Amino acid sequence: MAEFIYTTLFIINFLLGYNIKKENYLKAFVLLSFTLPFTNFTTPYHTIFQVSVYLLFFVGAIVRIIPKLHYRKFIGQINTKSRNSFIAVFALFILYLPLTIEHALIDVLIDLKPYVYIGLIVLFLNEYSEQIRERINTDFLQKCLQINCIVAVLFYAGMHFFDLHLLLIDDPYYINNELRYTNLASYTIPLLFLGAITSSAKLRIDTAFYMLIPMLLTGNRTIILVCILLAIIYYFTKWNMKAKITAIFISPIIISGCVFALSFLSDNSSLSRFKKLLDTDYLTHAISNRLEPILSSFENYEWWHYIIGNGFGYTYYIPWFEYRTHINNYNSYLDNIYATLYGKFGVLLIVPIAFFVIHLQKYSSKETFRYLLFYFLLIGLTNSFMYQTYLPWFIFIMAITLNTAKQRA
């Protein structure tokens, strides 16, 4: 059944992309991607070999232009910094080839995946930015957020009352952990939120509601807290002195109220994860746990590994994977983008980070770039976002956010 659903969604997304120039096909793709339950416990239904079905939309859209493509003109339209960033990554790959050949091919491909995925979305946006500008607007995104909010609440209720997630997957991870619902829209909302506030647009109450509820259901502490922090920084810099003093005085009351409310939460709820942040022993354990794989790997390092790393395809032994018998105990990335890249490239980790920042800047407005940069740098402390299947979706949504910000201006 999982293979049938994956194949069906695979074909649907490819056809939507191939027919992108027809009316509403782009909108249909965005709406589907917002609302379909592309979450962790449904992974077998939408992702195989780390290829998510939504990527086929971009593939289909690029395939349709190949017969009429003027390659030199097409490549020439790509931003110079963007082209140079791909050249730098290619040079990095050649430089690390002696180390790379020591690792398994599948692991090397996983390490190359971020650059292939961003290359895919860059080619897509280079050709179809006009269609995005014409057909995707704030009103349409508002409808997508509304529908996603309804779907997220229904799925979370299904997990809570009927163990829906356990009917779809038998991974013990979902038995032993809190209920959480995360889909592609969960990674869309923070970008739309930051884009809205930094463009000085007044965030509607209903829009804020459609953003807030699904994000609370994710239980993603890092994303939620980083968004709150960046919003506070943004507004604090805009407020007058009286407003700043008032905010400083009432902030302890707000924090105390949140802590009090957290004490009443069930340990099985998504928000109970925030309650754990009040436990210093838990925080110490969580931090050491995230860093344990790379610290353990140092035992096998030669002195030069600390400088240049271990190359493309290097993997980390994850001790807490042991109880999940159906997955490999070695993984290509950790829950920290900096530790992940340091183990592979040493001090040259700056190259892949700069690669991402260049494309972040390309698809961000001047107002939002620094806030989005802080956003990704901070979530990188608990997430290797460059290795996730939603990476191209990030770039695509940033382009949409830039477009809708221009519409509001």
KOLMI-838498 format. One record per residue: residue in one letter; y, z negated, x of N, C-alpha, C, O in turn. Coordinates in steps of 0.02 Angstrom, whole numbers, plus 50000, padded with zeros to 5 digits. Each point is the difference from the previous one (the first is absolute). Example, Ala and Ser with C-alpha at 12.3 -4.5 7.8 and 13.67 -1.06 7.14 Angstrom:
A497164961050660500595000049955500605000050045499994996750052 S500545006949930500594999750042500554996349961500554999250025 
REM end
This chain:
M499395000050041500615000049959500635000050043500485003649985 A499534992350069500584999650043500165006850031500585002150004 E498885001450019500105006650031500275005049950500415004250017 F499364995449921500235004649948500744998949985500395004849995 I499814988949998500704998449986500445002150058500545002849991 Y499234995850070500395002050060500095007650001500555002450012 T498915001249977500035007450002500475002649946500385004750012 T499594992449929500435002249945500734998850017500425004549991 L499754989650033500694998450019500225004350059500585002150004 F498964999250042500125004350057500245006949977500505002650023 I499135000349930500165006749975500664999949960500415004550007 I499684990449951500604999649959500624999750044500495003549988 N499494992250063500594999350044500125006450039500585001950010 F498905001450013500095006350036500325005349956500465003550021 L499314997049917500275005049953500734998449982500405004549993 L499754989149998500694998149987500455002150057500565002449990 G499204996650072500405001950058500065007650007500535002650015 Y498915000849972500015007350007500475003249950500295005350013 N499794991549929500445002649947500654996249996500304999549946 I499924997850109500584995750001500645003249973500434996649973 K499635009950033500605003449978500035001049925500515002049973 K498934996749994500005000349927500324993749971499994994750032 E500275005949909500354994449968499544994049991499445000749977 N500814993550042499684993549987499394998450044499724994549994 Y500075010050050499414998550041500174994550052499584995750013 L501015004650015500214994850047500064993449964499784994850026 K500515005249914500074993949961499324997149982499904994050001 A499635010449982499334997749982499674996450059499684994949991 F500415007850068499714996950060500314993150012499644995150011 V501025004449986500344993650012499794994949948499864994250017 L500115007949920499804995449946499294997650009499864994049993 L499685010650024499304998050012499944995250058499644995049996 S500725006350057499964995850059500294993149988499774995150029 F500735004449927500284993649982499524995949959499954993950008 T499695009349947499644996349948499254999350011499704995249976 L499985009450061499284999450010499844993950043500384998550046 P499074998249941499844993850037499715001450069499414998550014 F501005004250031499795001250069500064993450038500444999150042 T499114996449942500014993350030499384998950042499575004350005 N500404989850027499464998750048499315000249968499535002950028 F500404994049914499334999749970499785006549966499445000549977 T501015004450021499815006749974499985005150057499975006049986 T500054991850076500025004650058499475005549998500185005850013 P499184992849971499505005350000500165005749951499735005550006 Y500704993149945500165005049949500595004550019500115005249970 H500274992850080500595004050017500095001250075500445003850020 T499154993050023500065001050072499315000450032499594995549993 I500295010050043499385000950037500185002550070500435004450008 F499254992850043500165001750070500754999250014500305003950037 Q500004991049932500714998450007500465005649977500575000550023 V499185003849933500415005349970500084998349926499535000549961 S501084997550020500144998449931500145006449961500295004750027 V499504995449910500065006149960500725002349993500135006049993 Y500354989450007500705002149990500245004650055500465004049990 L499234995550070500215004250056499885007449986500335004450029 L499194997049926499845007049986500565003549963500025006149998 F500424990249972500595003049969500425003550054500205005749991 F499924990850064500405002850054499645005850034500305005050020 V499034994349987499615005450029500045006249957500115005550025 G499804993649909500045005749954500675003550002500045006149999 A500504989950005500675002850002500125004150064500345005149998 I499374992650058500085003650063499565006250001500215005250026 V499194994449947499555005749999500315005949963499905005750020 R500464993049926500285005549960500535004050038500125005849984 I500204991250067500525003650036499745003550062500375003950031 I499004994849989499745002850062500025007750002500205002850051 P499595000749895500005007350004500695003150013500055005450029 K500494991249949500675002850007500414996450054500615000750003 L499054995550038500354995750047500245003750061499615003650032 H501034995649985500275002450064500014994050046500464995949998 Y499045003650045499884993850037500594998050044500184994150001 R500115010750034500554998250046500604997349961500314995150021 K499855008149923500564997749959499844993349969500424995549996 F498955003849981499794993849967500054994050048500284994849982 I499455005950078500034994750049500714998850023500204994350014 G500195011149990500704999350022500424996049953500524997350020 Q499275002249917500384996249950499884992450007500384996149973 I499115002150063499844992950008500494996850049500175003050051 N500064991149933500484996350040499774999650073499414998950014 T501065002050033499845000050071499684993450022499515000050038 K500764994449939499724993550017499284999449975499574997250033 S500315005649908499334999749971499515004050042499454997750015 R500755008350005499575004250042499864996550066499434999950024 N501094997350006499914996650065499554993949994499644998350047 S500374998449895499574994149991499275002050000499574996450027 F500275009349942499315002450000499795002250071499434999050020 I501045004050016499855001950070499864993850042499555000050042 A500834994649946499904993850038499324997049985499664997650046 V500125002649891499344997349982499455004350031499504997350024 F500595009249976499515004550032499954998550074499464999950029 A501124999050004500014998450071499654993350012499644999150050 L500454996149904499674993550005499255000849995499624996850037 F500165007649919499285001249991499705003050064499464997950022 I500885007050008499765003150062499994994850056499524999850039 L500994996149965500044994950051499424995149995499734997750051 Y500075000749887499474995049990499315003149993499524996549984 L500425010050027499365003349991499444996950041499444999349975 P500684998850089499454996950038499734993649968499404998650004 L501044997549964499774994049965499725001649931499534996849977 T500765008249991499815001849932499285002449995499654998449952 I500125005350098499325002949997499464994650004499415001449988 E500794992550029499514994550002499844997349930499524996349991 H500895005549959499934997149934499685005049951499995006050013 A499764991349931499675004249950500505004849969500584998349990 L499185007849994500445005249972500324997849936500605001249989 I499024995449966500284998049936500574995150010500495000049962 D499464995750089500544995150013500615003450030500564998049987 V499335007250053500565003950027500365003549943500625000149998 L499015002749955500305003449943500414995249957500535001849975 I499224992150017500374995049961500664998450034500514999049966 D499505000850101500624998750036500485006049997500614999150006 L499125006849985500435006049994500255001049929500485003649987 K499194993149966500155000849928500734998949983500285004049962 P500064990850063500704999049981500445005950016500455001749961 Y499435001650095500435005650021499835006349961500445004049986 V498924996949997499805005649958500294999249930500255004849971 Y499714989250003500254998749932500765000949996500255003149953 I500114994450096500725000949999500175007450011500485002549970 G499145000950072500105007250008499915003749935500385004649984 L499124993549977499875003149935500594999149954500225004849968 I500054989150028500554998849953500655003150025500415002049959 V499684998550107500605003350027499995007449981500515002849979 L498925000450029499945007149981500135000949925500335004849979 F499404990649981500105000549928500744999349981500265004149963 L500074990750064500704998949982500455005450028500525001549972 N499285001450084500395005550029500035006049953500495003749999 E498984997249963499965005849955500224998449929500285004349966 Y499604989650010500084998649929500534994749984500014997449944 S500435001150102500524995049985500445002249942500254995849963 E499835010850028500415002549945499684998349932500354998049953 Q498985002850042499664998249937500074992649985500094998149942 I499874997850110500094992749990500704998649974500084996049953 R500415007150077500694998949981500135002049928500394996749965 E499305008650013500125002649933499624996249945500254999549944 R499164997950072499564997649947499894992449998499804997349949 I500324999350107499894992850001500674996449999500415000950045 N499714995249903500624996349995499874992749981499424998049991 T501104998150005499934992849987499694998649932499624995349993 D500555008749957499714998949933499245001050000499644996149969 F500145008950067499285001350003499654994350038499474997749979 L500825000150076499704994550038499994993649959499554995950007 Q500965003249950500014994249956499395000249953499694994849988 K500155011049985499415000649956499364998750039499544996749974 C500435005750088499404998850041499914992550013499444997549996 L501104999150018499974992850011499784996349938499614995250004 Q500635007049939499824996849936499255000749986499674995149983 I500075011050024499295001349988499574996350050499494997149982 N500725002950082499624996450051499974992549984499484996950010 C501065000349966500024992949984499484998449946499654995050005 I500315009249944499514999049946499295000450027499584995849985 V500295009450055499325001050028499814994150045499444997649997 A501045000250045499864994550047499824993649961499534996550019 V500845002049928499874994049960499315000549967499624995249999 L500215010749974499365000949967499424999350050499504996849984 F500575006150075499464999550049499934992850026499454997650010 Y501114999150000499974993150024499674995649946499614995650016 A500565005649921499684996349945499255001449998499614995549988 G500205010850025499295001750002499644996450056499424998149992 M500915001150065499714996350056499934992649983499504996950015 H501025000449953500024992849986499494998049946499654995050007 F500335008949940499594998049942499305003050000499534997049973 F500385008850058499365003549995499695001750068499495003650002 D500814994050053499745001550068499915007550010499505002350027 L501005001549952499975007350005499885002250072499615004750011 H500704992150037499935002050070499284999150024499765003950041 L499904990949935499314998850021499515004749967499445000950025 L500765002349920499585005049969500025006650038499545004049997 L501024997050040500105006450035499794999750073499875005250030 I500104988849999499824999550071499664993250011500184995149969 D499325004750075499634993850013500194996750066499624995850025 D500945006050003500234997250064500154992549990500394998249956 P499294997550085500124992749993500724998050012500204994549980 Y500195009850052500714998450011500354998549935500424995549996 Y499425008449951500344999249936499744994149960500314997949951 I499134999450069499744994049968500344993850029500124995249964 N500025005050101500244994150036500764999550005500264995150026 N500105009949949500735000050008500365000349933499705001249947 E500954997550056500414999949939500025006949967499895005150032 L500264994949904500085006249963500655003350021500534996949998 R499435009550021500595003750019499925007349978499455002850003 Y501105000149974499985007049979500545003950038500604998749991 T499185005950051500465004050040499835007349993499425001950008 N501085002349977499885007249998500565003650039500404996750033 L499615009949963500515003650038500704998049979500464999650042 A499644998949894500664998049976500234993550033500604998950007 S498934996950013500184993750032500375001250066500404995850021 Y499455009750011500355001750063500615004449987500405001350045 T499675000949893500585004049979500584995449982500575001350018 I499274993549945500524995749971500474997050052500615000249990 P499154997250067500474997250049500505005250026500584998550011 L499185007749998500455005250026500525001949948500585001150016 L499214999349920500475001549947500494994249990500595001149987 F499164992850021500424994149992500544999950055500594999249985 L499215001750077500484999850055500485006049996500604999450015 G499145006349963500435005949992500524998849946500575002350007 A499244994249940500464998849944500564995250020500595001349987 I499234993150045500524995150015500455002250056500604998450000 T499145005350049500425002050057500435006049983500465001750038 S499415001649906500445005549979500534997449951500365003949969 S499684989550027500504996749957499915001649926500474999449961 A498925002650020499865001249930499844993449966499684995650030 K500545003649908499854993949962499295000449975499835004549961 L499754990950061499295000149981499944997449928500174994349985 R499595010149971499924998149930499494994449993499524999650039 I500584996249910499554994449989499295002549985499524997250026 D500425007949932499335002549983499665003150061499404999450009 T500995004150033499725002950062499754994550046499465000550029 A500944994249978499814994450042499354996849974499574998050040 F500365001649895499404997249969499395004350016499484997450018 Y500595009249975499445004650014499815000050073499445001650018 M501034996650025499854999350071499684993350017499524999650038 L500754995149932499804993350018499284998349979499624997450041 I500215004049897499344998049974499435003050041499564996350022 P500425010349990499455002850041499984997150071499464999150028 M501134999550001500014997350068499724992950001499664998150048 L500484997949901499724993249997499245000349994499654995750026 L500105009449939499285000649992499655002050064499394999050007 T500985003850041499695001850064499864993950043499545000050041 G500854994849950499934994250043500175001550072499814996150045 N500545009449968500175002050068500604996050023500575001849987 R499304992750048500524995450019500515003250048500604999049993 T499155004950055500455002850049500505004849968500604999450012 I499165005349948500445004949969500514996649955500605001650003 I499174993849955500454996749953500534995950037500595000549984 L499204995550064500484995850036500485004150043500594998250006 V499175007350023500445004350040500525003349955500585000550019 C499225001749922500475003149953500534994949978500595001749996 I499194992149990500484994849982500494998650057500604999549989 L499135000050071500424998650059500515005550010500594998650011 L499205007749986500465005650012500525000549944500585001750013 A499224996849925500485000049945500524994650010500605001149987 I499184993050035500474994550013500495002050055500604998849994 I499145004150060500435002150055500515005149977500594999650016 Y499175005349945500455005349976500564997249957500595001350013 Y499234994849937500504997449954500454994850034500604999549984 F499124996650062500394995050034500565003350040500564997350004 T499305008450026500525003550038500535003049955500555001650023 K499304999349913500475003049953500424994949962500555001449977 W499174992550016500354994949961500634997450036500065000450061 N500414997049897500584996750029499814992950021499444997849987 M501024998750046499844993450027499794995149946499544996050011 K500785004249931499834995349946499295001149977499634995249989 A500165011150004499325001549978499494997950052499464997649983 K500725003250081499554998050054499894992450000499434997750008 I501114998549984499944992749999499594997749940499594995450006 T500535007849937499624998349939499255001350010499584996049981 A500265009850049499305001850013499674995050046499424998249990 I500944999550061499724995250048499844993349965499494996950014 F500955001049941499904993649966499445000249948499644995149991 I500285010649974499495000349947499325002250026499504999349965 S500475003350097499365002450026499474994550005499425001349985 P500754992450035499494994850001499714998649931499414998349993 I501025002349955499764998849932499515005449979499494998549969 I500685007750048499555005649982499344999450037499475001049970 I500554997450094499394999450040499574994349973499395000649994 S500934993749991499634994349973499675001849933499434998049987 G500935005749972499725002149936499405004650009499514999449963 C500525005150085499445004550014499394996150025499445001249979 V500684994050066499464995950026499684996049944499384999449997 F501024997849959499754996149943499585004449954499474997949977 A500765008250010499635004649956499345002150032499495000749965 L500505000250100499385001950035499464994749994499405001650000 S500804992149994499514994649997499575000349937499474996949998 F500765006749951499635000449938499535006149996499645000849951 L500375003450101499625006249997499264998950013499814995550038 S499785008549929499284999950012499855002750070500345004550024 D499164992650009499825002250067499725007150002499935002950053 N499904999849888499725006749997500515005449985499845005950000 S500784992149989500525004849982500295003350062499954997350055 S500375008549936500315003550056500564995950031500105000250061 L500284996149898500564996250026499794993650036500404996950035 S498965001149957499774994050035500035001050076500004995250037 R500015011149985500055001550071500654997350029500034998150059 F500505001749900500644997350023499964992550009500344997150043 K499264999649915499924992850005499704998050068500164994850027 K499425009550000499694998650065500504999850057499894996950051 L500675006649939500515000250052500324993250012500344998950050 L499554996549903500284993250006499554995550043500184994450016 D499235008250001499514996250039500045002250074499815005650016 T500434990050027500095001850071499335001450034499975004350044 D499504992149936499355001350030499765007149982499705003450042 Y500424998649897499815006849979500395005250040499725004950022 L500934994049986500415004850037499775000750072499945005550026 T499914988950005499765000150070499355003950005499905004150045 H499644994549907499365003550000500085007449987499685004150032 A500764997649920500095007149981500285004050059499775005650012 I500724991650024500305003550056499495001050056499935005450027 S499714989249991499515000550054499435004749980499725003450043 N500114996649893499465004349976500185007450008499575004050018 R501044997749967500235007050006499995002450072499865005850014 L500304989750031500055001950071499354999250038499945002350057 E499574994349912499374998750035499665006350028499784999950057 P500175005649904499665005950027500305002850064499645001850046 I501034998549957500305002850061499964995050057499925001950057 L500154991649928499954995050053499294999950029499914999050060 S499595001949896499315000250024499875006250043499624999850048 S500725005849933499895006250038500264999550071499785003750044 F500704991849969500284999250067499474997850050500085001150060 E499374996049916499474997750045499685005850038499734999150054 N500315006949916499695005950031500525004550035499835005550022 Y500784992349984500535004150029499984999850077499864994950030 E500285010849999500205000450070500764999050001500325000449948 W499964998450110500724998550004500425005849972500524998849970 W499245007450041500415005649978499975001149924500425003549973 H499084993649993499985000549927500604996649968500245002149947 Y500014992650086500584996549973500625004350002500484998749964 I499525006450078500595004350008499935006449957500475001949965 I498945001450038499935006449966499534999849941499925005049965 G499754989450022499564999549943499335003350012499795001150057 N499875000649887499335002750003499935007049971499455002849999 G501105000249978499985006849977499845000949926499824995349965 F500255010950012499835001949932499274998549986499575001650042 G500284995549901499314998749981499764993050016499434998349985 Y500994997750046499804993150017499954995949935500435000649957 T499054995450038499894995949940499964992650017499904998150058 Y500194997849890500004992850008499424997049960499855002149945 Y499844992950085499474996449963500334995049952500404995850021 I499435004749915500294995849948499484994949978499555001849962 P500504992050060499484995149985499914998649925499454998649978 W501105001849984499944998449928499735005949959499944999549939 F499885006050094499665005549966499244998749995499655003549964 E500114991550071499284999150007499654998849933499445002349990 Y500904994249964499684998649936500025006049952499684999949947 R500705005350071500035006049959499535005250031500205004050042 T499174995749937499465003650034500065007649997499695003550040 H500704999149913500025007349991500545003350043500065006149998 I500324990050042500525003150041499894998550074499654995250018 N500655009050024499944999350073500414994050024500574999149978 N499144996950066500374994150025500555001850050500404995750018 Y499615010550004500535002450044500495004249960499795004449962 N500854994450047500515003549961500535002950047500134997350053 S500185008249925500495003450042500674996550001500415001150045 Y499724994649906500654996849997499944992849976499504998149969 L501014998050045500034993049981500544999049947500345004849981 D499734989149996500524998449951500674998750036500364995349982 N499785008750067500624999550038500085006650038499605001550044 I500925002349940500085006650030500134999550075499805004450038 Y500544990349985500184999450070499394998350043499915002850054 A499674992649921499384998450036499545006150001499695001450051 T500285002149893499585006049996500205005150052499575002550037 L501074999149966500245005250046499994997750072499905004050046 Y500214989549966499994997550069499305000850030499935001950057 G499554996549904499325000650025499825007250017499575001150042 K500755003749926499855007050012500455003250053499775004050041 F500884994149959500485003550043500394995550047500425002450037 G499454991149962500364995550045500755000449988500224999949943 V500165000450111500735000349993500245006549968500565000449975 L499015004750025500195006349969499934999949924500055005249968 L499834988950003499984999549927500675002149970500045001549941 I500484998650101500665002149977499995007249976500415001849958 V499135002450068499985007149980499815000849927500375003249963 P499064994050014499855000849928500494996549955500135002349944 I500164992150078500504996649959500635004449994500285000649946 A499935002350110500585004549999499865006149957500445002549965 F498945000050037499795005749958500124998549927500295004049963 F499504990150015500094998149930500744999149984500235002249947 V500144994550097500714998649987500405006549994500455000449958 I499385004650081500355006449996499935003149931500485002649971 H498914997150001499905002849933500264995549946500205002349946 L499814991250067500324995449953500745001649994500285000249945 Q500055001150111500715001650000500135006749967500505000949965 K499045003950046500105006649972500014999949924500385003849969 Y499214992050001499944999949928500334993949968499824997949945 S500664999150091500384994449974500745001850002500225003850042 S500164993449912500725000750003500264995250053499644995450021 K500985005550000500304995650050500024992849975499924995350039 E500205003949896500054993349971499334996450000499984993950010 T499485009749979499354996849992499604999650064499534996050005 F500635008150045499585000450060499894993350033499434998250014 R501104998249999499924993750038499604994949960499634996050029 Y500455004049904499624995349960499265002049996499564995850001 L500325010749994499305002450000499694998850069499404998450004 L500995002450048499744998750067499794992750007499464998550024 F500984996949954499824992950001499404998649956499574995950017 Y500395007549926499444999149954499345001650035499544995949998 F500415009950033499385002050032499854995950063499424998350013 L501105000050025499894995950059499734993149981499594997150036 L500635000249907499774993449979499315000249968499594995750013 I500285009349944499345000249970499475001850052499414998849990 G500825004250065499535001550054499704993850032499495000450035 L500814993849952499724993850026499344998249966499594996550030 T500305005849909499384998549964499655006249974499544999449960 N500675006550062499735006149972500065005750051500545001250027 S498925002449985500045006050041500125006049955499565004149987 F501064996349988500175005049948499905007150023499885004449959 M500164996950106499925006950024499285002449993499875006050003 Y499664989449989499305001949995499745000149928499415001449988 Q501024997249964499794999849931500035007049968500405004250021 T499184996949929499995006549967500635001349960500145005749981 Y500254989150006500625001049962500595001950045500565000549975 L499335000550090500555001850045500395006249977500614999749997 P499055006049987500395005849977500374998549935500545002849988 W499174992949970500344998149938500654996450015500505001049965 F499504994750087500624996850022500545005250013500554999649973 I499285005450069500495005150019500245003949939500595001349993 F498945000649964500175003749940500474996049955500495002849975 I499374990950016500434995849958500674998850032500514999649965 M499524999950101500654999350033500435006249987500604999449991 A499095006550009500375006149986500255000049928500565002149987 I499034995449967500214999449930500574995049993500495001249965 T499434993250070500524994849998500665002650026500534998649971 L499455005250083500605003150028500315004749949500615000249992 N498975003649974500245004949951500334996549941500545001949979 T499134993049994500274996549941500634996050019500454999149958 A499584998650105500614996550021500595004850000500564998149982 K499325008150039500535005149999500215001549928500595001449987 Q498934998549967500165001249930500454994649972500445001349959 R499444992350063500394994549975500714999950030500474997449971 A499585005550090500644999750035500545004249965500575000350023 
REM end
